Amino acid sequence: MTTGLGSVASAPVRLVVTARRLRTFRDPPPSPLTTSAGLEQEYTLFNKDKVTPLGWPKGGFPGPQGPYYCAAGADVAFGRQIVEAHYRACLYAGIKVSGINAEVLPGQWEFQVGPAVGIEAGDHLTMARYIMYRITEDFGVTVSFDPKPVPGDWNGSGCHANFSTKSMREEGGYAVILDAIERLGRKHAEHLAVYGEGNEKRLTGKHETAGFGQFLYGVANRGASIRIPRDTERDGKGYFEDRRPASNCDAYVVTGKIFQTSVLLP
């Protein structure tokens, strides 16, 4: 007699192995399975009307996308004082915030959290979001984590998850990374179901995304579901970037799901 886990005799053993691996994610000792995650949280600043993004003319549109990404200057970077106040507050609070940058959509920004071990990535991102709400309150603006904050020919907002295990970062890790990505591809629909609400509006195959129903991966490919960094390919070890999670995702669910699919499943 067999079950979905194999033979009845082997099922208890497989469950014990799965439980041990799950504990590695929740309370990780040094192990080849020890995970590291870095999350890229995109968001959009709006005026209090929640209709007009910061820097946009009321009832109108700014110039097309292009000059706003990683920009400097009052005519292209809108809300830097807010962004840097948030960054400083996170540092003061002990959040593992590791960077900020202006994004493609005018009024859109990103902060990065991590690298963090195991479930800790969710802790730090959740608190960083809370601090962002408090900071924007002080400045009299609002923040949106909507994955498609402005309809039309404008970039959406994601929460890209950079993920690795210790074995991926060691010699021979590239093969481990490719195996993990293949596993993720087989569970593509399952992941999208828990990667955030309204994500189908963002994952269109345009604006640096793969289509919602597609699973693509490639080296240095911003239009893929999973991007392998160029230095990971060059070094033969490193990490991968899951570009599918939406900006409003539950970071605990996302990092846990990546771990479950890429590490726990046989």
C-alpha atoms as an extended CHARMM CRD file, in Angstrom:
* protein
*
       266  EXT
         1         1  MET       CA              0.0000000000        0.0000000000        0.0000000000  PROA      1               0.0000000000
         2         2  THR       CA              1.2600000000        3.4510000000       -0.8870000000  PROA      2               0.0000000000
         3         3  THR       CA              0.3810000000        7.0370000000       -0.0520000000  PROA      3               0.0000000000
         4         4  GLY       CA              1.3120000000       10.3710000000       -1.5970000000  PROA      4               0.0000000000
         5         5  LEU       CA              4.4740000000       10.2230000000        0.5230000000  PROA      5               0.0000000000
         6         6  GLY       CA              5.5050000000        6.7720000000       -0.6920000000  PROA      6               0.0000000000
         7         7  SER       CA              5.0250000000        3.4960000000        1.1510000000  PROA      7               0.0000000000
         8         8  VAL       CA              3.2490000000        3.4520000000        4.5080000000  PROA      8               0.0000000000
         9         9  ALA       CA              6.4210000000        2.0780000000        6.0880000000  PROA      9               0.0000000000
        10        10  SER       CA              8.5360000000        4.9450000000        4.8090000000  PROA      10              0.0000000000
        11        11  ALA       CA              6.0260000000        7.7400000000        5.4990000000  PROA      11              0.0000000000
        12        12  PRO       CA              7.0080000000        8.3050000000        9.1720000000  PROA      12              0.0000000000
        13        13  VAL       CA             10.6760000000        8.5980000000        8.2040000000  PROA      13              0.0000000000
        14        14  ARG       CA              9.8800000000       11.1290000000        5.4780000000  PROA      14              0.0000000000
        15        15  LEU       CA              7.7570000000       13.1740000000        7.8660000000  PROA      15              0.0000000000
        16        16  VAL       CA             10.5840000000       13.2480000000       10.4290000000  PROA      16              0.0000000000
        17        17  VAL       CA             13.0250000000       14.4550000000        7.7610000000  PROA      17              0.0000000000
        18        18  THR       CA             10.5440000000       17.1630000000        6.6620000000  PROA      18              0.0000000000
        19        19  ALA       CA             10.0070000000       18.2830000000       10.2640000000  PROA      19              0.0000000000
        20        20  ARG       CA             13.7630000000       18.5750000000       10.8080000000  PROA      20              0.0000000000
        21        21  ARG       CA             14.1600000000       20.6660000000        7.6690000000  PROA      21              0.0000000000
        22        22  LEU       CA             11.2690000000       22.9200000000        8.6850000000  PROA      22              0.0000000000
        23        23  ARG       CA             12.9440000000       23.5640000000       12.0500000000  PROA      23              0.0000000000
        24        24  THR       CA             16.0460000000       24.5800000000       10.0980000000  PROA      24              0.0000000000
        25        25  PHE       CA             14.0060000000       27.4130000000        8.5520000000  PROA      25              0.0000000000
        26        26  ARG       CA             12.3800000000       28.5120000000       11.8270000000  PROA      26              0.0000000000
        27        27  ASP       CA             15.3830000000       28.2590000000       14.1320000000  PROA      27              0.0000000000
        28        28  PRO       CA             18.3910000000       27.6100000000       11.9100000000  PROA      28              0.0000000000
        29        29  PRO       CA             21.5920000000       26.0900000000       13.2950000000  PROA      29              0.0000000000
        30        30  PRO       CA             24.6740000000       26.0890000000       11.0350000000  PROA      30              0.0000000000
        31        31  SER       CA             23.6850000000       23.6780000000        8.2790000000  PROA      31              0.0000000000
        32        32  PRO       CA             23.8630000000       23.2090000000        4.4910000000  PROA      32              0.0000000000
        33        33  LEU       CA             20.1200000000       24.0090000000        4.5870000000  PROA      33              0.0000000000
        34        34  THR       CA             20.5070000000       27.3180000000        6.4490000000  PROA      34              0.0000000000
        35        35  THR       CA             18.6810000000       29.9060000000        4.3870000000  PROA      35              0.0000000000
        36        36  SER       CA             19.4870000000       33.5140000000        3.6370000000  PROA      36              0.0000000000
        37        37  ALA       CA             16.9030000000       35.8860000000        2.1840000000  PROA      37              0.0000000000
        38        38  GLY       CA             16.9990000000       39.4760000000        1.0120000000  PROA      38              0.0000000000
        39        39  LEU       CA             13.7270000000       41.2180000000        0.1410000000  PROA      39              0.0000000000
        40        40  GLU       CA             13.3300000000       44.1850000000       -2.2060000000  PROA      40              0.0000000000
        41        41  GLN       CA             10.2370000000       46.1040000000       -1.1160000000  PROA      41              0.0000000000
        42        42  GLU       CA              8.8400000000       48.4430000000       -3.7580000000  PROA      42              0.0000000000
        43        43  TYR       CA              6.1680000000       50.9840000000       -2.8240000000  PROA      43              0.0000000000
        44        44  THR       CA              4.5980000000       54.1860000000       -4.1420000000  PROA      44              0.0000000000
        45        45  LEU       CA              4.1400000000       57.4630000000       -2.2910000000  PROA      45              0.0000000000
        46        46  PHE       CA              0.8190000000       59.2470000000       -2.8090000000  PROA      46              0.0000000000
        47        47  ASN       CA             -0.6610000000       62.5380000000       -1.7370000000  PROA      47              0.0000000000
        48        48  LYS       CA             -3.3730000000       62.2820000000        0.8830000000  PROA      48              0.0000000000
        49        49  ASP       CA             -6.0290000000       61.9810000000       -1.8270000000  PROA      49              0.0000000000
        50        50  LYS       CA             -4.6040000000       58.4850000000       -2.5180000000  PROA      50              0.0000000000
        51        51  VAL       CA             -5.0440000000       59.2210000000       -6.2220000000  PROA      51              0.0000000000
        52        52  THR       CA             -2.0940000000       61.4340000000       -7.1300000000  PROA      52              0.0000000000
        53        53  PRO       CA              1.3790000000       59.8970000000       -6.7670000000  PROA      53              0.0000000000
        54        54  LEU       CA              3.9560000000       62.2000000000       -5.2440000000  PROA      54              0.0000000000
        55        55  GLY       CA              5.4600000000       64.4690000000       -7.8900000000  PROA      55              0.0000000000
        56        56  TRP       CA              2.5950000000       63.9960000000      -10.3770000000  PROA      56              0.0000000000
        57        57  PRO       CA              0.5160000000       66.9870000000      -11.5450000000  PROA      57              0.0000000000
        58        58  LYS       CA             -2.9790000000       66.8000000000      -10.0740000000  PROA      58              0.0000000000
        59        59  GLY       CA             -5.3020000000       65.3230000000      -12.6860000000  PROA      59              0.0000000000
        60        60  GLY       CA             -2.4320000000       64.8250000000      -15.1280000000  PROA      60              0.0000000000
        61        61  PHE       CA              0.6350000000       62.7510000000      -15.8910000000  PROA      61              0.0000000000
        62        62  PRO       CA              4.3990000000       63.2620000000      -15.6500000000  PROA      62              0.0000000000
        63        63  GLY       CA              6.8240000000       62.5580000000      -18.4590000000  PROA      63              0.0000000000
        64        64  PRO       CA              7.2440000000       58.9120000000      -19.5170000000  PROA      64              0.0000000000
        65        65  GLN       CA              9.2790000000       56.4120000000      -17.5150000000  PROA      65              0.0000000000
        66        66  GLY       CA             13.0170000000       56.4400000000      -17.9570000000  PROA      66              0.0000000000
        67        67  PRO       CA             14.6500000000       59.2790000000      -16.0430000000  PROA      67              0.0000000000
        68        68  TYR       CA             13.2630000000       58.3980000000      -12.5980000000  PROA      68              0.0000000000
        69        69  TYR       CA             15.0590000000       55.1240000000      -11.8260000000  PROA      69              0.0000000000
        70        70  CYS       CA             17.8560000000       55.7080000000       -9.2910000000  PROA      70              0.0000000000
        71        71  ALA       CA             17.5220000000       59.3900000000      -10.1220000000  PROA      71              0.0000000000
        72        72  ALA       CA             18.7580000000       62.5000000000       -8.3350000000  PROA      72              0.0000000000
        73        73  GLY       CA             17.2010000000       65.9270000000       -8.6550000000  PROA      73              0.0000000000
        74        74  ALA       CA             13.9830000000       67.6310000000       -7.5750000000  PROA      74              0.0000000000
        75        75  ASP       CA             12.4490000000       67.2310000000      -11.0500000000  PROA      75              0.0000000000
        76        76  VAL       CA             12.7850000000       63.4150000000      -11.1130000000  PROA      76              0.0000000000
        77        77  ALA       CA             13.1420000000       62.1500000000       -7.5150000000  PROA      77              0.0000000000
        78        78  PHE       CA             10.0020000000       62.7980000000       -5.4830000000  PROA      78              0.0000000000
        79        79  GLY       CA              9.9760000000       62.2050000000       -1.7250000000  PROA      79              0.0000000000
        80        80  ARG       CA             13.6160000000       61.5410000000       -0.9280000000  PROA      80              0.0000000000
        81        81  GLN       CA             13.3150000000       63.1950000000        2.5010000000  PROA      81              0.0000000000
        82        82  ILE       CA             10.6090000000       60.6620000000        3.3830000000  PROA      82              0.0000000000
        83        83  VAL       CA             12.6210000000       57.7340000000        2.0540000000  PROA      83              0.0000000000
        84        84  GLU       CA             15.7770000000       58.6900000000        3.9310000000  PROA      84              0.0000000000
        85        85  ALA       CA             13.8470000000       59.4090000000        7.1510000000  PROA      85              0.0000000000
        86        86  HSD       CA             12.4300000000       55.8820000000        6.8970000000  PROA      86              0.0000000000
        87        87  TYR       CA             15.8920000000       54.4520000000        6.2790000000  PROA      87              0.0000000000
        88        88  ARG       CA             17.3420000000       56.1870000000        9.3390000000  PROA      88              0.0000000000
        89        89  ALA       CA             14.3970000000       55.1340000000       11.5170000000  PROA      89              0.0000000000
        90        90  CYS       CA             14.8540000000       51.5130000000       10.4440000000  PROA      90              0.0000000000
        91        91  LEU       CA             18.5590000000       51.6180000000       11.2710000000  PROA      91              0.0000000000
        92        92  TYR       CA             17.7770000000       53.1150000000       14.6890000000  PROA      92              0.0000000000
        93        93  ALA       CA             15.1920000000       50.3590000000       15.3040000000  PROA      93              0.0000000000
        94        94  GLY       CA             17.6730000000       47.6040000000       14.4440000000  PROA      94              0.0000000000
        95        95  ILE       CA             15.9690000000       46.6100000000       11.1970000000  PROA      95              0.0000000000
        96        96  LYS       CA             18.2990000000       44.8640000000        8.7530000000  PROA      96              0.0000000000
        97        97  VAL       CA             17.6820000000       47.4760000000        6.0720000000  PROA      97              0.0000000000
        98        98  SER       CA             20.4550000000       47.4140000000        3.5000000000  PROA      98              0.0000000000
        99        99  GLY       CA             19.6130000000       49.9910000000        0.8440000000  PROA      99              0.0000000000
       100       100  ILE       CA             17.1700000000       52.3410000000       -0.8740000000  PROA      100             0.0000000000
       101       101  ASN       CA             16.6460000000       53.5480000000       -4.4250000000  PROA      101             0.0000000000
       102       102  ALA       CA             14.1960000000       55.4750000000       -6.5720000000  PROA      102             0.0000000000
       103       103  GLU       CA             12.2270000000       53.1890000000       -8.8740000000  PROA      103             0.0000000000
       104       104  VAL       CA             10.9670000000       53.2900000000      -12.4600000000  PROA      104             0.0000000000
       105       105  LEU       CA              7.5400000000       54.8040000000      -11.8180000000  PROA      105             0.0000000000
       106       106  PRO       CA              7.7860000000       58.4380000000      -10.6520000000  PROA      106             0.0000000000
       107       107  GLY       CA              6.9620000000       58.5580000000       -6.9440000000  PROA      107             0.0000000000
       108       108  GLN       CA              7.8730000000       54.8820000000       -6.5590000000  PROA      108             0.0000000000
       109       109  TRP       CA             10.7580000000       53.7790000000       -4.3250000000  PROA      109             0.0000000000
       110       110  GLU       CA             12.3300000000       50.6450000000       -2.9340000000  PROA      110             0.0000000000
       111       111  PHE       CA             14.0660000000       49.6040000000        0.2510000000  PROA      111             0.0000000000
       112       112  GLN       CA             15.9060000000       46.3600000000        0.7640000000  PROA      112             0.0000000000
       113       113  VAL       CA             15.8580000000       44.1770000000        3.8760000000  PROA      113             0.0000000000
       114       114  GLY       CA             18.4650000000       41.5000000000        4.5230000000  PROA      114             0.0000000000
       115       115  PRO       CA             20.2650000000       39.3370000000        4.1320000000  PROA      115             0.0000000000
       116       116  ALA       CA             18.4200000000       37.6850000000        6.9980000000  PROA      116             0.0000000000
       117       117  VAL       CA             18.4320000000       34.0800000000        8.1560000000  PROA      117             0.0000000000
       118       118  GLY       CA             15.3010000000       31.9380000000        8.0520000000  PROA      118             0.0000000000
       119       119  ILE       CA             12.0280000000       33.4240000000        9.2790000000  PROA      119             0.0000000000
       120       120  GLU       CA             13.8480000000       36.5920000000       10.3650000000  PROA      120             0.0000000000
       121       121  ALA       CA             13.3950000000       38.1510000000        6.9090000000  PROA      121             0.0000000000
       122       122  GLY       CA              9.6490000000       38.3300000000        7.4880000000  PROA      122             0.0000000000
       123       123  ASP       CA             10.1360000000       39.9140000000       10.9080000000  PROA      123             0.0000000000
       124       124  HSD       CA             12.3060000000       42.7190000000        9.5750000000  PROA      124             0.0000000000
       125       125  LEU       CA             10.1860000000       43.4560000000        6.5070000000  PROA      125             0.0000000000
       126       126  THR       CA              6.9750000000       43.5740000000        8.5450000000  PROA      126             0.0000000000
       127       127  MET       CA              8.4560000000       46.0710000000       10.9910000000  PROA      127             0.0000000000
       128       128  ALA       CA              9.9640000000       48.1360000000        8.1530000000  PROA      128             0.0000000000
       129       129  ARG       CA              6.5250000000       48.4380000000        6.5640000000  PROA      129             0.0000000000
       130       130  TYR       CA              5.0370000000       49.5800000000        9.8820000000  PROA      130             0.0000000000
       131       131  ILE       CA              7.7420000000       52.2110000000       10.2610000000  PROA      131             0.0000000000
       132       132  MET       CA              7.0000000000       53.4060000000        6.7190000000  PROA      132             0.0000000000
       133       133  TYR       CA              3.3510000000       53.9840000000        7.6600000000  PROA      133             0.0000000000
       134       134  ARG       CA              4.4650000000       56.0360000000       10.6690000000  PROA      134             0.0000000000
       135       135  ILE       CA              6.9920000000       58.0830000000        8.6930000000  PROA      135             0.0000000000
       136       136  THR       CA              4.5470000000       58.9060000000        5.8790000000  PROA      136             0.0000000000
       137       137  GLU       CA              2.0270000000       59.9470000000        8.5160000000  PROA      137             0.0000000000
       138       138  ASP       CA              4.5450000000       62.4820000000        9.8290000000  PROA      138             0.0000000000
       139       139  PHE       CA              5.0600000000       63.8830000000        6.3180000000  PROA      139             0.0000000000
       140       140  GLY       CA              1.3480000000       64.0880000000        5.4990000000  PROA      140             0.0000000000
       141       141  VAL       CA              1.4590000000       61.6160000000        2.6120000000  PROA      141             0.0000000000
       142       142  THR       CA              0.3200000000       58.0220000000        2.1440000000  PROA      142             0.0000000000
       143       143  VAL       CA              2.1300000000       54.8760000000        1.0430000000  PROA      143             0.0000000000
       144       144  SER       CA              0.7200000000       52.2190000000       -1.2590000000  PROA      144             0.0000000000
       145       145  PHE       CA              1.9000000000       48.6210000000       -1.4580000000  PROA      145             0.0000000000
       146       146  ASP       CA             -0.5080000000       47.9240000000       -4.3230000000  PROA      146             0.0000000000
       147       147  PRO       CA              1.2330000000       45.8110000000       -7.0020000000  PROA      147             0.0000000000
       148       148  LYS       CA             -0.2630000000       48.0060000000       -9.7490000000  PROA      148             0.0000000000
       149       149  PRO       CA             -0.6400000000       51.4330000000       -8.1440000000  PROA      149             0.0000000000
       150       150  VAL       CA             -1.2720000000       53.2680000000      -11.4350000000  PROA      150             0.0000000000
       151       151  PRO       CA             -3.1550000000       51.5730000000      -14.3080000000  PROA      151             0.0000000000
       152       152  GLY       CA             -1.7270000000       51.7310000000      -17.7890000000  PROA      152             0.0000000000
       153       153  ASP       CA              1.7670000000       51.8120000000      -19.2370000000  PROA      153             0.0000000000
       154       154  TRP       CA              3.5410000000       52.1540000000      -15.8960000000  PROA      154             0.0000000000
       155       155  ASN       CA              5.6450000000       49.7450000000      -13.8560000000  PROA      155             0.0000000000
       156       156  GLY       CA              4.0190000000       47.8790000000      -11.0000000000  PROA      156             0.0000000000
       157       157  SER       CA              5.4580000000       47.1990000000       -7.5450000000  PROA      157             0.0000000000
       158       158  GLY       CA              6.9800000000       43.9150000000       -6.4270000000  PROA      158             0.0000000000
       159       159  CYS       CA              8.7880000000       42.4050000000       -3.4880000000  PROA      159             0.0000000000
       160       160  HSD       CA             11.5710000000       40.4270000000       -5.1390000000  PROA      160             0.0000000000
       161       161  ALA       CA             12.9360000000       37.6560000000       -2.9360000000  PROA      161             0.0000000000
       162       162  ASN       CA             16.6430000000       36.8650000000       -3.1440000000  PROA      162             0.0000000000
       163       163  PHE       CA             17.1760000000       33.3990000000       -1.7110000000  PROA      163             0.0000000000
       164       164  SER       CA             19.9540000000       30.9350000000       -1.0340000000  PROA      164             0.0000000000
       165       165  THR       CA             20.9610000000       28.0830000000        1.2140000000  PROA      165             0.0000000000
       166       166  LYS       CA             24.4690000000       27.5240000000        2.5230000000  PROA      166             0.0000000000
       167       167  SER       CA             24.9940000000       24.7810000000       -0.0550000000  PROA      167             0.0000000000
       168       168  MET       CA             24.0690000000       27.2080000000       -2.8600000000  PROA      168             0.0000000000
       169       169  ARG       CA             26.7640000000       29.6070000000       -1.6810000000  PROA      169             0.0000000000
       170       170  GLU       CA             29.4860000000       26.9460000000       -1.5870000000  PROA      170             0.0000000000
       171       171  GLU       CA             31.4950000000       25.3280000000       -4.3800000000  PROA      171             0.0000000000
       172       172  GLY       CA             29.1740000000       23.4330000000       -6.7090000000  PROA      172             0.0000000000
       173       173  GLY       CA             26.2660000000       25.5970000000       -5.5990000000  PROA      173             0.0000000000
       174       174  TYR       CA             25.1770000000       26.5350000000       -9.1150000000  PROA      174             0.0000000000
       175       175  ALA       CA             23.8280000000       23.0200000000       -9.7180000000  PROA      175             0.0000000000
       176       176  VAL       CA             21.8920000000       23.2630000000       -6.4410000000  PROA      176             0.0000000000
       177       177  ILE       CA             20.4450000000       26.6050000000       -7.5680000000  PROA      177             0.0000000000
       178       178  LEU       CA             19.3260000000       25.2140000000      -10.9320000000  PROA      178             0.0000000000
       179       179  ASP       CA             17.7060000000       22.2410000000       -9.2160000000  PROA      179             0.0000000000
       180       180  ALA       CA             15.8490000000       24.5970000000       -6.8510000000  PROA      180             0.0000000000
       181       181  ILE       CA             14.6270000000       26.7240000000       -9.7600000000  PROA      181             0.0000000000
       182       182  GLU       CA             13.3350000000       23.6730000000      -11.6110000000  PROA      182             0.0000000000
       183       183  ARG       CA             11.3920000000       22.7150000000       -8.4740000000  PROA      183             0.0000000000
       184       184  LEU       CA              9.9410000000       26.2210000000       -8.2740000000  PROA      184             0.0000000000
       185       185  GLY       CA              8.8090000000       25.9620000000      -11.8870000000  PROA      185             0.0000000000
       186       186  ARG       CA              6.8530000000       22.7890000000      -11.1780000000  PROA      186             0.0000000000
       187       187  LYS       CA              4.9330000000       24.6260000000       -8.4310000000  PROA      187             0.0000000000
       188       188  HSD       CA              4.5020000000       27.9330000000      -10.2910000000  PROA      188             0.0000000000
       189       189  ALA       CA              0.7150000000       28.1690000000       -9.8540000000  PROA      189             0.0000000000
       190       190  GLU       CA              0.9470000000       27.2930000000       -6.1510000000  PROA      190             0.0000000000
       191       191  HSD       CA              3.4150000000       30.1100000000       -5.5810000000  PROA      191             0.0000000000
       192       192  LEU       CA              1.4080000000       32.7140000000       -7.4810000000  PROA      192             0.0000000000
       193       193  ALA       CA             -1.6390000000       31.8150000000       -5.3910000000  PROA      193             0.0000000000
       194       194  VAL       CA              0.1450000000       33.0330000000       -2.2370000000  PROA      194             0.0000000000
       195       195  TYR       CA              2.4000000000       35.7580000000       -3.6620000000  PROA      195             0.0000000000
       196       196  GLY       CA              0.0250000000       38.6900000000       -3.1350000000  PROA      196             0.0000000000
       197       197  GLU       CA             -3.3580000000       40.0350000000       -4.1810000000  PROA      197             0.0000000000
       198       198  GLY       CA             -3.7880000000       41.7080000000       -7.5580000000  PROA      198             0.0000000000
       199       199  ASN       CA             -0.4690000000       40.3660000000       -8.8090000000  PROA      199             0.0000000000
       200       200  GLU       CA             -1.9920000000       39.3980000000      -12.1570000000  PROA      200             0.0000000000
       201       201  LYS       CA             -2.2770000000       43.1290000000      -12.9390000000  PROA      201             0.0000000000
       202       202  ARG       CA              1.4840000000       43.4750000000      -12.5130000000  PROA      202             0.0000000000
       203       203  LEU       CA              2.7670000000       40.2360000000      -14.0950000000  PROA      203             0.0000000000
       204       204  THR       CA              1.8500000000       41.0410000000      -17.6960000000  PROA      204             0.0000000000
       205       205  GLY       CA              5.0240000000       40.1230000000      -19.5400000000  PROA      205             0.0000000000
       206       206  LYS       CA              5.8320000000       43.8530000000      -19.7800000000  PROA      206             0.0000000000
       207       207  HSD       CA              7.5320000000       46.3190000000      -17.4480000000  PROA      207             0.0000000000
       208       208  GLU       CA             10.2780000000       43.9160000000      -16.3570000000  PROA      208             0.0000000000
       209       209  THR       CA              7.9930000000       40.9800000000      -15.5670000000  PROA      209             0.0000000000
       210       210  ALA       CA              7.1800000000       37.5590000000      -16.9670000000  PROA      210             0.0000000000
       211       211  GLY       CA              3.5390000000       36.8480000000      -17.7480000000  PROA      211             0.0000000000
       212       212  PHE       CA              1.3350000000       35.5600000000      -14.9360000000  PROA      212             0.0000000000
       213       213  GLY       CA              0.8950000000       32.1600000000      -16.5870000000  PROA      213             0.0000000000
       214       214  GLN       CA              4.5480000000       31.8180000000      -17.6270000000  PROA      214             0.0000000000
       215       215  PHE       CA              7.5340000000       30.4420000000      -15.7670000000  PROA      215             0.0000000000
       216       216  LEU       CA             10.8220000000       31.6820000000      -17.1680000000  PROA      216             0.0000000000
       217       217  TYR       CA             14.3030000000       31.8550000000      -15.7230000000  PROA      217             0.0000000000
       218       218  GLY       CA             17.5680000000       33.1880000000      -17.0330000000  PROA      218             0.0000000000
       219       219  VAL       CA             20.8350000000       34.8970000000      -16.2430000000  PROA      219             0.0000000000
       220       220  ALA       CA             20.5720000000       38.6760000000      -15.7330000000  PROA      220             0.0000000000
       221       221  ASN       CA             17.0560000000       38.5800000000      -17.1800000000  PROA      221             0.0000000000
       222       222  ARG       CA             14.7490000000       41.1470000000      -15.5830000000  PROA      222             0.0000000000
       223       223  GLY       CA             11.8520000000       39.8330000000      -17.6420000000  PROA      223             0.0000000000
       224       224  ALA       CA             12.0660000000       36.3710000000      -16.0860000000  PROA      224             0.0000000000
       225       225  SER       CA             10.1660000000       34.8060000000      -13.1900000000  PROA      225             0.0000000000
       226       226  ILE       CA             13.4900000000       33.8340000000      -11.6090000000  PROA      226             0.0000000000
       227       227  ARG       CA             16.6320000000       35.8410000000      -12.3210000000  PROA      227             0.0000000000
       228       228  ILE       CA             20.0700000000       34.3200000000      -11.8270000000  PROA      228             0.0000000000
       229       229  PRO       CA             22.5690000000       37.1190000000      -11.1360000000  PROA      229             0.0000000000
       230       230  ARG       CA             25.5000000000       37.3890000000      -13.5260000000  PROA      230             0.0000000000
       231       231  ASP       CA             28.0350000000       36.9460000000      -10.7190000000  PROA      231             0.0000000000
       232       232  THR       CA             26.2750000000       33.7650000000       -9.5600000000  PROA      232             0.0000000000
       233       233  GLU       CA             26.7390000000       32.2680000000      -13.0140000000  PROA      233             0.0000000000
       234       234  ARG       CA             30.3400000000       33.4880000000      -13.1540000000  PROA      234             0.0000000000
       235       235  ASP       CA             31.2860000000       32.1890000000       -9.6990000000  PROA      235             0.0000000000
       236       236  GLY       CA             29.3500000000       28.9370000000       -9.9700000000  PROA      236             0.0000000000
       237       237  LYS       CA             27.6010000000       29.6390000000       -6.6630000000  PROA      237             0.0000000000
       238       238  GLY       CA             25.5010000000       32.3110000000       -4.9850000000  PROA      238             0.0000000000
       239       239  TYR       CA             21.7600000000       32.9410000000       -4.9500000000  PROA      239             0.0000000000
       240       240  PHE       CA             18.7030000000       33.4310000000       -7.1520000000  PROA      240             0.0000000000
       241       241  GLU       CA             16.0420000000       36.1450000000       -7.2830000000  PROA      241             0.0000000000
       242       242  ASP       CA             12.3460000000       35.2530000000       -7.3530000000  PROA      242             0.0000000000
       243       243  ARG       CA             10.7970000000       38.2700000000       -9.0980000000  PROA      243             0.0000000000
       244       244  ARG       CA              7.1800000000       37.0830000000       -8.8280000000  PROA      244             0.0000000000
       245       245  PRO       CA              6.0890000000       38.2060000000       -5.3260000000  PROA      245             0.0000000000
       246       246  ALA       CA              3.8690000000       41.2860000000       -5.2380000000  PROA      246             0.0000000000
       247       247  SER       CA              4.6220000000       44.3450000000       -3.1270000000  PROA      247             0.0000000000
       248       248  ASN       CA              1.7030000000       43.4940000000       -0.8090000000  PROA      248             0.0000000000
       249       249  CYS       CA              2.7970000000       39.8890000000       -0.2230000000  PROA      249             0.0000000000
       250       250  ASP       CA              3.1200000000       38.2370000000        3.1680000000  PROA      250             0.0000000000
       251       251  ALA       CA              6.8820000000       37.9390000000        3.5440000000  PROA      251             0.0000000000
       252       252  TYR       CA              6.5630000000       34.9950000000        5.9160000000  PROA      252             0.0000000000
       253       253  VAL       CA              4.4620000000       33.0810000000        3.4140000000  PROA      253             0.0000000000
       254       254  VAL       CA              6.7500000000       33.9190000000        0.4800000000  PROA      254             0.0000000000
       255       255  THR       CA             10.0390000000       32.9680000000        2.1340000000  PROA      255             0.0000000000
       256       256  GLY       CA              8.4420000000       29.8900000000        3.6810000000  PROA      256             0.0000000000
       257       257  LYS       CA              6.9910000000       28.7860000000        0.3490000000  PROA      257             0.0000000000
       258       258  ILE       CA             10.3090000000       29.2060000000       -1.4510000000  PROA      258             0.0000000000
       259       259  PHE       CA             12.0060000000       27.1740000000        1.2810000000  PROA      259             0.0000000000
       260       260  GLN       CA              9.3050000000       24.5000000000        1.1700000000  PROA      260             0.0000000000
       261       261  THR       CA              9.4870000000       24.0560000000       -2.5930000000  PROA      261             0.0000000000
       262       262  SER       CA             13.2330000000       24.4010000000       -3.1340000000  PROA      262             0.0000000000
       263       263  VAL       CA             14.4460000000       22.5440000000       -0.0380000000  PROA      263             0.0000000000
       264       264  LEU       CA             11.7090000000       20.4810000000        1.6560000000  PROA      264             0.0000000000
       265       265  LEU       CA             10.1290000000       18.7390000000       -1.3260000000  PROA      265             0.0000000000
       266       266  PRO       CA             11.8660000000       15.5810000000       -2.5350000000  PROA      266             0.0000000000
